[in-house]
Amino acid sequence: MGKNSKEEINVGSDTMTLGTKAPALGDTNLSGQLEAIESRIKWAMDAILTAQQIDGHWCYPCESDATYTAEYIFMARFLGETPNDDIEQKIARYLRRIQLPDGGWSLFKNGPTSVSSSVCAYLALRMIGDPSNAKHMVRARDAILAAGGAEAVNVLTRIRLALQGIISWDATPAIPVEMIFLPKWFPFHLSNMAYWARTQIVPLSVLSSKRGVGRPHGIRIDELFHCPPEEVRLPTRAPHQSSLWFSLFHAINTVLRLSESYKPAKLCQRAIDRAVEWVEERLLPGQGLTGSSTMSIVALLMFDALGYPATYPSRVLLREFIESQILVSAEDAYCQVSMSPMWDTALVAHALLETRDPRAEAAARRGLEWLRAQQILNVRGDWAVKKPHLLPGGWPFQYVNSFYPDIDDTAITVLAMHRADPESFEKSIKRARDWAVGMQSVNGGWGAFEVDNDDHWLNQIPFSDHGHMIDPPYADVTGRCLSMLAQLGELPATSEPSRRGLDFLLKEQEANGSWFGQWGINYTHGTWSALSALNAIGTSHDDPTIQRAVEFLISVQNEDDGWGEDGRSYERGYYVRAPSTVHQTSWALLGLMAAGAVHHPAVGRGIQWLLRMQHEHGTWKEDCHNGFSNPTLPFYNYHGYYRYFPLWALARYRNLKRDGLTRVPLGL
C-alpha cells in the first residue's frame, strides 16, 4: 500500500477512513521521525481544542452497558409516566445495536453474556413495545435461559424486578431501614461502606421496607424463568462469599424478614423520615444524588413510593437531572450513569501541556482555571465521619458532588496545576494536597473516595453478591497520589506519607511484575500508574521492581504492535489478552516511557501503531469499555480516553526523543 493511500477498517458498526500512514520509524532519521509525529500531534491537539466548552472545561460521553439505560425505562413505568416515544424508540435501537450475536447482553464490549444485563435489556425492550416473538427477542430469551434464567440475576436486578412487580420482595435480601440509626461503632454503620453502596442502600432500605411496586403496566417476562416468578427465592452464595459467612447472614436475613410485621410502626416511620432527610442532605441542583443517574433513580422511586407528589422539589430536582443524563444522537440514545468533567478536564490538561504548543497550553490553563473554581472547600462530606478535623480540599468526578470528592481526581488535578503554574495555583494545590494526605489509609494506600474503608467481611452480606461494598486502597490511585507527592518534592526519604505510599505500592506488585488497576482495565492501567510513581520518586530504571514491570508490558504487546486487555482479567485475576485498543496502547507506552524504556523497539512499534490508527480528522476511534467498577457490575466506556491518552503518549515520546532524555521529569 502506498504511503499516501488510505485504508478501510471496521469499528463496531461504522466504517472509518484512516488518514495517511506515517513512515516507519526506521525509514528516516530522528529528525524525520519527529517531524512526522509532530503533524499527528497537531491533528490530535486541534481536535481536542475544538471540544473545549466555552467556560474552559471538557466533558466527553460516559457510556455503560444496557443496565442503566434499561433502568431509565423501568423508572418511567414505575412512575406511570406517559412514554416519550421518540426517546424510547432510540433507546430500543441502542439496546438492539449492542445485543450480542448469541442474543444476550454483556457488561463490557465483546464480553460474555451477563444474565442480569440481558434480563434488564429484554424487559426494557418489552416495555417499549418489542414483541416477545421477534427474532432478536427469541434469541435473547434463549441466551437468558441458557445462562440460568431470570432467577439467576444479581441482587440489584432482583430489586429492579421486585419494583416492577415481577418477583416478590422476599426474593431480595432484607435491607432494614432502621439501620440508619446504628451508632458509628457498630460494624454495619454506613460509614464502613463505600459511598456508592451507602447512597444506594439508604433509599433502597425505604423501598424494601415499603415493598414498593410501581404502576401496573401489564408487561410480564415469565418466559425468562425456569420456574414461576413468584417461586423465586433468595439468591445462592456468590463465588467470593464463604459458606460460613453466607449461612450466618442468610439466617440473619430470615430473622429480619420474619420480624418485619412485628416492628414498631413509629420506629419504622422515624427511620424512614431520617432516611429521607439523609438523602435530601445530599441532593444538589443539576446533579441529583451524587451525580449518578442510577443513584438518582433509586432516590426518585423512594419519594414516589412514600407518596411525595411529582411537584415536590426533591422529586423535580431528581427527575430533571436523570433526564439530562440521556445522550441522544440522530440514530439512538442511552443513559449515562455519570458525567466526568473534572476527570476529563484534568487529563486533557496533562495531554495538552505535553504538546508544548502555546495554543494548547493556553487552553489547558483555561481548563485548570475552571477546575480551580470547582474545588470543594466548604463541605465536609461523608469522609468527615472518620476524619472530622480534616479540612476539605478535593475535587469530585462529576460536575457537583461535594459530599464525595474523588481522591484520584484530586491527585490528577494537583499534578496538572503544579505542572502548569505552581505559583498561581499554590493555594489550591496546598489545600488539595493536605486533604489527599489526610485521606491516606493506615496501610499506606489510598482508596478512591474513602479512608480505611476495608472491612472486607461486608462483601459477605446477602446484598453484596457483587462484592463491591467497600472502597479499599488500590495500586492505581496510590500510584497517582505518590506521583503527586513526588512532583511536589515530597520523597520517601523525607516524607512519611510518601514512604508509606511506596511501601504499599511495592507490596501490591504481582508476581509477573504488573500491578492490579481498579479503575481502568486493568493490569496495563495499574502498571502505568505504578511505574509513573516509581519514576517520579527517583527509583533507578535498573531496579528489579521496574525491570519486572517493563518485562511484563513488553510480554503482553500484541503481534500488531498495540496493546489490548480484556475485561475478564478482573474476574480471572490475571491478564487476559484482547485485540489492541487505543487507550490500552497509550497506557502501556506511557508506562514504558516512565520506566526509561523510550528507546526499546516495543515502544517505537507501539507509537507506529497509534499513528496508523489515527484518523484524518485527528482523533482515534474505538468501541470498547475502558473503565471499571466491578466484574459483576457494568463497566464504563469513557469516550475521552481514545482522544487524549494517545495525544499524551505521542507528545511524550517526541519530547523524550527530542530532549535526549530517558527519565520523565514529571510525576505523571
N, C-alpha and C positions, 0 to 999 in steps of 0.2 A: 504494500500500500504506500503510495507516495506521501511525501512529507506534508503536502498541502491538501491531502484528501480528507474526506470525512467518513465516519463510520456510524452505523446504527446499532443501538443496544436497546434491549427491552428492560424496563424498570417497572415492576408491577404491571399495570395495565397500559402504561404510557410508552411510546417510542420516543426516545430522545436523540437529538443530534449532538454528537461530541464535536468540540472545537478542533482546531489544528493540533495534531500531535506534536509534542515537544521533542526536540532531538534527544537521543540517548546521551546520557551524561558523558559517556566515553567518546562521543563523536567530536567534541570540541574541547578547547582548553577551558580552564576555570573561568576566565572572563566570559567566554561564550555561554557556558552553562548558567552562570549567574544572570546574564542578560536575558536568557530565555525564561528563567524563573521570575525575573523582575516583571516581565509583562504579565505573567499569570497572577502575580501578587496584585498588580494594579487592577486587573479584571475583578478579582475576588473582593478587593477593597472597595471598588466602586459599587459593586452590588450590595455590599453591606451598608455603605453610606446612604444609598437611596432608601434603605429600610428604616433609617432613624426617624423616630417620632419628632414632632415639632418642638416638644419640650426637652428633647435630648436623649430619651431612653429608647431601648429596643425591647420588643416582646414578640417572640415567634410562637406559632401554634404549639400546643401541647396535646398530643393525641394519645389515647389509651386503647384498650381493646373494646369489645362490644358491650361489656357490662355496664359502664357508666352511661353510655348513650341509651341503652335499653332502660336504665333506671329513670331517665327523663320521661319516657313513655309511661312507665309504671306510676310515676308521680302524678302525671296528668290524669290517669284513670282513677287513682286513689282519690284525688280531689274532685273528680267529676267534671273536669273542665271540658269545654267544647273543643274538640281537636282542631289544631291548626293544620289543615290538610296539606298545605304547601310544605311546611317544615317536616311533617311526619312522612310524607312520601319521599322526601330527600333523605331522611333518616333510614327509611326502608331500603332505599337504593344503596346507601352506605353499608348497611348490615349485609345485604346480599353481595356487595362487592368484596367484602372481607371474609366471606364464607370460605372455608377450606374445601379442597377437592373432595374430601371424604364426607362432606356435609356438615361438619361441626365448625366451631369457632375456637380459636386458640387465645392464650393470654399474651402471646407475642408473635410477631410475623414469622410464618413458617414453623411455628411450634406445633406440638401435638394438640389434639382436640382436648379442650377443657370442658368437662361436663357442666360445670357451673356457668361458664361464659356462654356455652351453647344453649342451655335452658333459658337464660336471660334473653339471648338474641331471638330464639324461637318464640317465646312468649310475647316479646315486643312486636315481632312481625305479625303474629296472630291478632294482637290488639289493633295494629294499624290496618289490618284487613287482608293479609295474605292467607289464602285458604290452606287448610291442613293437607289437602291432596295435591297441592302444587309440587312440581318435581323437586324444587330446592328444599321444600319443607319436608317431603318424604325422605330425602337424603339426610336432612338434619335430624329427623326423628330416629332413623336407623342408626346414625352416629351416636346419638344420646343414649339409646337403649344399649348399644354395644359398649358404651363407656360406663354402664351401671345403672342407667336410668335416672330420672329426676330425683329419686330418693337418695342418690349418691352425691348431691350437690353439697357445697360447704355451708357453714352456719350462716354467713351473711346472705347467701342466696336463699336459704331456707326462710330467713326472716322476710326477705322480699316476697316470697311465695305466700307466707302467712299473712302479710299485709294485704295481699290480693285475694285472700280467702281461699286459696288453692290447697293449702295444707293447714293443719291445726297448729296453734302456737305451742302445743305440747310437743311438737317435733323440733322445737328450738330450745336451747338452754335457757334456764331461768336467769333473768337479769333483775334482781330486786332493786326497785327504785330507792329503797331505804339505805342503800349503800352510800348515798350522798351524805349521810350523817356520820359515817365512820370516822373516828379520830385519826390524826396524822400518824400515830404509832402503829395503827392496825395494818397488817400485811396487804389488805385489799384496798388501801386508801388510793384515791385517784392519782395522787402524785407519784405512785410507784408504777404507773402505766405510762406508756409513750403518749405523746399529745394526740396522735391520730387515733389512738384507742380510746382515750377518755372522752374526746369530743364526739365520738360516735356512741359510746356506751351510755352517756348521760341521757340523751334524747331517746335512745333505744330502750332504756330501762323504763321510761314512761310509756312508750308504745307497748312494751311487754306487759307491764302491769295493767294496762287498759285493754290488752289483747286487741289492739287496733286493727280494723279492717276497713278498707276504702269503700267507695260507692260501688254498687253492683254493675258489672259490665258484661256479664254473660259469657266471658271467654274462659274455657277450660282447656287444660292440656293433659288430660288423663292418659292420652296415648303415649306420653313420655315416661310413664311409670310402669314398673313391673308388677306393682300391687296397687290396690285402690289408694288414692292420695290420702284419704282420711285414716289409713292404717300406718302411715309413715310415722316412725318414732325417732328418738334422738339419734344423731349420727354415731357411727362407730369411732373407735380410737384412731386419731391421726398418726402417721408414721413417727412423728417426733415425740409423741406422748408415751410415757411409760405406763405399763399395765397397772402398777400400784397406784400411781397418782391418778390415773384415769378412773380407776374403780372408786377411789376415795371421793373425787369430785363428782362422779356420777351419782354416788349415794347422797352427797350433799344436795345436788340438783333435785333429786327425788323428794327430799325433805322440804326444800324450798317450794316446789310445786304443790305438794300436799298442804303446806301451811298457808297458801295464798288466800284461801277463803276464810282463814281464821285471823288474819292480820287486822289490827285495829284500823278502822276506816280513817280516823283522824290522823293517825301516824302516817298512813299511806298518802293522804292528801297533803300533809305538811311536806313530805318528801317530794311529791310532785311539784308543789309550789317552789320548793328550793331548787329543784332541777330546772324548772322554767327560768327562775332567776339566774341560775348559773349560766344557762345558755344565753340569755339576753345580755348578761355582762360582757359576753364575748362577740356579740353581733356588731358588725361595722357596716356603715353605708357603702354600697358598691362592692363589698367583699363577703357579704353573708356571714357564715360561720367558718372561720379560719381560711377564707378564700378558696374553699373547696366546694365543688358542686355536690359531691356525694354527701359530705357532712351537712351541707345546707338543705339538701332534700330531706334527710332524716329529721332535721330540726323543724322543717316546714310541716312534715307529716305529723310530728308531735303536736304542734299548735292546732292543726286541724282536728286531730283525734280528741283534743281537750275542749273542742267547741269554740275556739277563738275564730271570729269572723274573718273573711277574706280581706276586709279593710283594716284589720288590726296592724299597727305599724310594723311590728316584727315580721309578720307574715308578708306584708308588702315588700319589705326590705329583702327578705329571703327569695321571694318569687322573682323579683326584678334581677337579683344577682344571678340566679340559676339561668334565667333566660339569656343573660349576657354571655353565658359560657357556651352557647350554641354557636358553632362556627359553620357558617352557611356558604357554600360555593354554588356555582351555576348548576352542578350536577347532583351534589349530595350534601349531607350535613351530619355533624357529630357533636357530642357534648364533651367539652374539655373538662377534665377533672380539676384542673387548676391552671393558672397562668403563671409565667415565670419571668416577669420583667426585671427583678433585681438580679437574678442569676444570669439572664441573657445579657443585660447591660454591663455587668462586671466582666463577664467572659469576653464579650465583644471588645471592651476597652483593652483587655490584655492583647487580643489579636491585632487591634489597630495600632497600639503602641509598638508592637513588634515590627510593624512595617516601616517605622521611622519616616513616614510620609507626613509633611506638615498638615495637609488636609485631614488625614486620619487622626493625627494627634489632637487637632482642634476638636474633631468630632468626639473622640474619646474623652476629652476634657469636659465637653458639654454633658456627656453621659454621666461622668463622675460628679459633676455639679448637681445633676438631678438626683443621684444617689445620696449625696450629702444631705439633701433636704428630706430624704426618706428615713434617715437613721432614727431608731427608736430611742428616745432619750428620757421619756417621762412616764412610761408604762411599765410597771413590774408585772410581768406575765406569770404564768403558772410555774416557771422555773424558780421564781422567788420563794416558793414554798420551802425549797431546800437551800436557797441562797438569799435569805431575807435582807442581808446587808449589802448585797452587790448592786451597784448602780447599773441600770440598763444602758445599752450602747450598741446593740446589734442591728442587723438588717433582716427583714423577713424574706421569704422566697417570692411571695405574691405581692400585689400592689400594696395592700394594707393588711397586716396580720400581726398587730402589735403585741398580742398575748404570746405569740410563738415565733420569736426571732430564730433565724437559722444560723447555726454556728459556722457551717460550711460557706454560706453566702457571705457571712461577716469576714471570714478569713480571706476569701477571694477578693472582696471589695477593698479591704485594707491593703492587700498586695498591689492592687491596681492603683489605688490612690498614692501609695508610697512611691511607686514607680513613676507616676506622672508628675507629682509635685509634693514632696514630703512636707515642705514648709507651709504651703497653702492649706493642706488637709491635715495639719498636725493635730488639731483638737479632735477631729472626727476619728483619726487614727488612734489616738491615745484612748479615747473613750471606748472604742470598739475592741482594742487590744486588751484593756482591763477587763471588759466583760467576758471576752473569749477565754482569757486565762482563768477567770473566776469560775468558768463552766467546765474546767478540766476535771475529769473524774479521778477518783482515788487511785485507780490503776495506771494513771498517766495518759490515758487516751481521751478522745473526745467523741461524743455522740453527735447526732445531727441537731437535736433540739433540747436534750435533757442532760442532766448531770447525775452520775451514779444511778442510772436507770437500768439496772442489770439484774433484777430479780427474775431469773430465767424460769423459775417454777410457775410464774404467771402464764407461761405458754402451755401449761398442763391443764388449765381450766377448760371446761367444755366449749366455751365461746371461742377459745383460741385454737381452733383446728388449723388456722393459718400460721400459727407460730410467730405472730408479729405484734405481740402485746407490749414489747419494751423497746427502748432505744439505747442499746449499749454502745460503748466506744467502737469505732470502726477504723481500719487502717487508712482508708482513703481520706476521711475527714481529719484524722490525726496527722496524716502527712501534710495536708494543706495548712493546718494550724502550726505545725512545726516549721514549715516553709515561711509562714508569716513571721514567726518569732525570729527566724534566722535573718530574713531580709531586714528586720528592724534592728539587727545587731545583737540579738539575744541567743547566744550559742550554748550548747550543753555544758561547756567547761565553766561557764559563769552564771548560767540561768537555770534555776531549779525547775521551772515549768518545761523548759526546753529539754533538759536532761531526762525528766520523767517521760516526756513525749517520745523521745528517742528510744528509751528502754522499752516502752510499749510497742513501738513500731518494729523494733528488732525481734521481739518475741513473736510478732504476728507473721513473720515471713514463713512461707510454706517451704516444704522440703525441696520442691523443684525450683525455688528461687523467686517465685511470684508472691504477690500479696492479694488477698481477697478484697474486692471493691464492692461495697454495699450499694452505692448509689449510681453506679454505671456498670454496664455489663463488661466484664466482671473482673477477672484476673488482669486483663490488659489495663483496665481503668485503675485498679488498685496499685498495680506495679508502677504505672506512670506517676501517680501521686507520691508513692514512697520514694522512688528514685529522685524526684524533684526535691524532696525534703533532705535526703542524704547528700545530694549535691550542694544544696543551699547551706548546710552546716559545715561544709568543707571536707566531707569524707573523701578519702583518696579513691579515685576511679578504679584503682587496682585492688581495692578492698574486696575480699571474698564475697561479702554481702552484695555488693554492687555487681560483681562479675557473675554471680549465680543468676541475678535478675536479668542481666544482659543476655546470658546464655538461654534463659527461658524465652525471652521475647524473640530472639533470633530463631529458636527452635520451632516456634509456632507461626512463623511467617508462611503464608500460602505460596503455592507454586506460581501464582500470577503476580507475586511480589507485594501484595497487600496483606492486611491482617483482618480476621473476622472471628468473632466468638459468639457462640450460640447461647441463648438464654437458659438452656438446660444446664449450664455449668453451675448455676445456683443450687439446683435440686440435687445434682450428682456430686457436687463438692470437688470437682476438678475441671480443668479447662476442656471445653468442648469446641472443636474447630467448626467454623462456618464459612460460607463464601465471604470474600473480602468486602468490607464496608469502609466508607469514607471516615467516619468518626473513629472506628477501631484502628485504622491505619494511622490516623493522626495521633491518637493517644500513644500507640506503640512508638512512633517516630519521636514524639516529644519525650517519652521515657528514655529511649536510647540516647538521644542527644543530651539529656540531663546526666546520663551515665558516662558521658565523654566519648561516645561511640559515633560521633558525627562522620568520621572517615570510614566507618565499616561499610562494606559493599551492600549489606542489607538495608542500610539507611538510604543509600543512593537509589537502590531499586524501589524502595518504598516511596521516595519522592517522585520517581518517574511514574509510579502507579497513580499517585494523586494528580499529576499533570495530565495523564491520559484520560482520567475520569472527569476532568473539568469541562464544563460546557462553554460555548461561545459567549454566553451572557455573564460568565464569570463565576457562576455558582456550581455546586455539585448537587447530585440528586441521589437519594437512597430511600428505600421503602422498607424500613426495619425499625424495631424498637431498640432504644439505646439507654433508657433509664429504668430503674428497678425499684420495686417496693418489697416484694416477697415472691418466692417461687410458686405460691398457690394463689396469689393475687395479681391483678392486672399490672402489666408493665407499661412504661411510658415511652412515647416517641417524641423527643424534643426536636422540633423541626429547625432549630437554630444550629444544632450540633454539626450538621453537614455543611454549614455555611461558614462558621467562624473557626472551628478547630483546624480544618485544612489550611486556611489562611495563616493561622498561627504557626503551624508546622512548617509551611513553605518559607515564611518570613524568617523563622528562627534558623532554618538550615542555611538560607542565604547569608544571614548575619554572621553566623559562626564561621562559615567558609570565607566570607569577605574579610572578617576581622582576624582570621587565623587563630581562632580560639577552639578549645575543646571543652572548656568549663563554662556552663551557662552562668552568667554573673547576676542571676536573679533568683528569687525564691520559687518561682513557678515558670 
